[in-house]
Amino acid sequence: MPKLLPFPVLFTGLVVGLLLLITSQFVTSMKHLDKVINKSSHSSDKVRVALLLEGPTYDQGWNSSALESMTELQKRFNFSLEIANNIKPEQITKVAEKYAANDYDLILGHGLIFSDPFTDVALRYPKSHFVSFNGEAPHPNQTTIRYDMKPAGKLVGILAAKMSKSDKVGYILVDKPTELLQVEGFIEGVKKESPNTSIVVGKVPDFNDIEGAIRRTRDMISQGVDVIYTTGDSFNLEVITEAQRAGVFTIGYIADQRYIAPDYVLVSMMQDVRQCYRIIMEQFIQGDLPNGKVMYGLAEGVNHLSQFGHMVPANVREDLERELQNLIPSRGSYGG
């Protein structure tokens, strides 16, 4: 057998080495491509969310705040979002069933009215999670959000007592069970700050009873009340305007209502719908959304005070900040 020359040996070695290198790169590339494909297919599997609204999306209040919140959060969490608005009570079950049957992961009903229909549908669609407000949530795939309003009422009561010169303060509310805890907190706050201050509570049957709210306002003013907390989103404009005419201070609710009467609205107790939905989505995405009744309030930043009006002295503002810290010893970790 003839002896191999050095050059052919070197050439053969180079060819073999090159083939091995190409094969190795090919295998590596295929593994990388496989990872990319798997990662891509996983990321395209978005969480599917449906938001159900009883009213229109343009009401500049309860419904529009939910839509704006979820649209904002969609950019952050990259979920798919479907909106159903102007749903009549008798349509809720059918609409909820439609989304659940189409494998929506999270179905949000923006209000108390969705609670009972969700309870019916949730039992039949255990893979979907249903969230409503102020109702019941008996099933493992249900959550109902309740606002922890008693501490908020207490904080407002302290402010009302501090700002009253007549030692008479008022509270106007809708006569519904969900509103009563905040009244209790308000009374506690007033009595803590000033035991001798009297409290006049005026109730109206529903949130749209503007005439009744105005009558309660005038009645309070005639009794010498000089600070009124009004918690009816629909009639607050009229109550605040009526009180302004009489030179009486008010405290707004849900939204920052100082713009209505800048010289007479001391502050507003906010209900931050955006923060509420931030917490819901954070917990759901992380797999930590609890079932049953969940309370959100001052500690979670869902309730908070607006900026104070110019008529509130600096020392009163400082006192309120200290009271706030006492009411929320362990603030939630949801920064938004």
N, C-alpha and C positions, 0 to 999 in steps of 0.2 A: 504494500500500500504506500503510495507516494507521500512524502512528508508535506504537511500543510505549510504554506508560506506565511510569514508574519502578517502581511497585509490582509489576505483573506480572513485570517483568524480575527483580526481587529474589526474588519468590516462586518463579519458575521456577528460579532459581539455587539457592535453598535446597533445592528438591525434588531437583534433580539431585545436589547435594552430599550430601544425606541418603541418596539411593540408592547413591551411590558408597561412602559410609561403611558402609552396611549390607552392601553386597557385599564390601567389604574385610574387615569383621569376620566375615562368613560364611566367607570363604576362610581367614582366620586360624584361626577356630574349627575348621574341617574339618581343617586341617593339624595343629592341636593334638590333635584327637580321634584322628587317624590315628597320631600319635606315641604317645598313651596306649594305643591298642589294640595297636600293635606291641610296646610295652614290656610290656604286660600279658601278651600271649601268650608273649613271650620268658621272663618271670619264672616263668610257670606250667610251663615246660619244665624241671622239676627233674631233678637228677642222681638216678638210681635206684641204690640200694645194697642188696645182700643180704648178710647176715651168717649164715654157716653154723657151727653149733656141734656138736661131737661129743657133748657131754653136756647136762645140764639147765641152765636159765638161773638156777636158784636154789642153785647149789652153794657160794655164798659164797667162790668162789675164781676159778679161771682163766676159766670160762665166764661167770659173773655179772659179772666185772670187764669183760669185752668188751662185754656187753650194756649195762651202765651207761655205759661210755665212749661207745659209739655213740649212745645215747639223748641223752646230754649234747651231743654234737657235732651231732646232728641239729638241735637248737635254734639252734646257732651258724651252721651252713652251709645250713640249710633244704633238705636233701635228703630224698627219700622212702626209708624203711627197711623192709625185710622181714626177719624173723628165721625161721630154720629150725634147730631144736634136736633133740637126741637122734637125730642121724643115724648110722646104722650104716655101717661102712666100705663095705659092698657097695652102699649107697644113694647115696654121694657123687656118683658120675658122673652118675646120673640127675637128682639134685637140681640139680647145677651146670648141666647141660644145660637144665633147665626155665627157670632164670633167664636164661641166655644167650640162649635162643630167644625169650624175652620182652623182649629188648633192655635188660637191666640193664647199667648202665655199669660198675659196680664190684662184684665178687663176692669177698667176704672169707671165707677158710677159717681158722678160729681154731685152728691147730695143724699139726703135721708131717703128720698123716694125710691132709690135703687136697692135699698137693703133687703126688703122682703122678696122681690123678684129674684135677686141674686141668690138668696137662701134656697129658693126652689131650684134654680138652674145649677148651682154649684154641686148639688148632690149627684146630679147626672153627668157632670163633666169634671171629674176630679183632677184632670191634667191642667186645667186653667185655674188661675188664682183671681179671685174677685175682691175688689176693694170698694167700699162705700163709706158714707159719713153719717155719724150719729145714730146708727141703727144697731142691729144685732148681727153676729157672725158666728153661728153655731158649728160650722163645718171646718175641717182642717185646711181647706183651700179658700177660706174667707178671712178678710180683715175689715174691721170698721174703725174709722178714725174718729176720735172724739177730742174736742178741744178742752184742755184742762183750764177752765175759765175762773175757777175760784181764786187762785193766786193772783190772776190778772185783776179781778174785781177788788181784791184786797188792796192792791197797789193803787188803783184808781180811787178807792175810798179814802186812803190816807191823803192823797193829793187834794181831793175835794174838801176834806176837813181842814187842811192847812190853808186853803185859799178862801174859805168861807169867813165872812165878817159878821154875818147874822147868826151863825151857828145853826143854820138850817140848810140841808143839802137835799137834792132830789135825784131820783133814778127812774127813767122811763124805759119800759121793756115790753116785749110781747109775752103774753100769758101762756107760755108753753113750758113743759117740764125741763127741756134742754137749757132754758134760760135761767133757771132758779139758782143753780150753784154760784153763778157769778154775783147774783144779788146777795147771797149769804156772805161771799167774800167781801163785797163792798161794805156791808154793814159791819163786818169784823174790822175792816180797815178804818172806817170812820170812828168806831168806838175805841179802837186802839189809840188813835191820834187824839181824839177829843171826846171823852165819855159823855159830855153834856150836849154835844151836837145832836139835833134831831134829824131824822131821815124820813122823807116823804117818798113813797114808792107809788108810781103811777103805771097801771097795766093797760094794754090795749090787746084786742083779740088776735090780730094778725099783723104781719109786716106791712101790709098795704093800707092800714087804717090811719091815713094821714090826718083826717079831721079829728079822730079820737086822740091822736098824739098831740095835736095842737091844743085841744081842750085840757089835756093833762098838764101841758106846759103852762098854760095861763092860770090854771088852778094852783100849781106850785108857786108861781110867781106871786099870786095874790096872798099866799101864806107866808111870804117873806123868804122863800128859798133864793139863794144867790149863786149857787153852783149846781148844774144839772148834768148828770151823765145819761146820755141817750144811746141805746143799743139797738135801734131799729134801722137797719141799713137803708130801707126804702123811705123812711120818714125823717131821717136825721137832718136833711137839708131844711125842712120846714121848722123843725124844733129849734135848730140852731139859729135860724133867721128870726123866729119869734122871740127867743131869749135875747138876741142882740138888740132888738127894738126896746126891750125893757132894761138894757144894761146889765144883763145877767150872764155870768160865765157858763160855758158848757165844756164838756169833754166828748170828743168824737169817738167813732168806733169803726172798725174794720179797715177803712182807708184813712189816709192823713187828710182830715177835714178842716184844717186850719184855714185853708183858702176861702172857706165860706164866710167866715167872720174873723179876720186876722187879729182883731183887738179883743175878741171875746172867747175864742176857742183856746183853752189852756194847753191841750195836748190831745192826741188820739191814741186809743189802744188798738194797735194794728193786729189784724189776722193775716199773716203772710202766707198766701196760698202757694207762692213759689217755693218757699222754704218747706212747706208741707210736702209738696210733690218731690222736691229734692231728696228728702229723707226716704220717702216711699221707693223711689227709683234706685237710690243708693243701696238700700237694704235688699230690694228684689234682685238687682243685678248680682249682688254678693251672696245671694241665697239666704239672707238673714231676715227677710220680712216676716214678722210674727203673725200668727193667726189670732182670731178673737178680737177683743176690744183693745185698742191702743190709744194712749193719751199723749197728745202733743200740746205743749204750752210754752211758758216762759223759758223753761230749761232748754228746750230745743230751738228757741228763736222763732217759733211759729207765732207766738204772741210777743209783741214788744211795743214800747212807747215810740211815738213819732218824736220829732224835735219839739221842744217846748215853745209855747208862744212867748213873746217878749215880756208879757206881764208877769211871768212866773219868776220870782226872785232866785238869784244864784244859790242861796242857802237851801231853798226848797228843792231845787233840782238836785243838789248834792245829797240831801236827805232821801229823796226818792231813789237815787242810785244805790245808796247803802241798803235801803229796804229791798230793792231788786236783788241785790247780791244775797241777802238773807233768805229770799224766797227761792233762789236757785243755787243751793249749795253745790250741786253736781250738774253743771251744764252739759248738755249733750254734745257729741263730737261732730255735729253736722254743720259744716261751715258753708256749704253750697258751692 
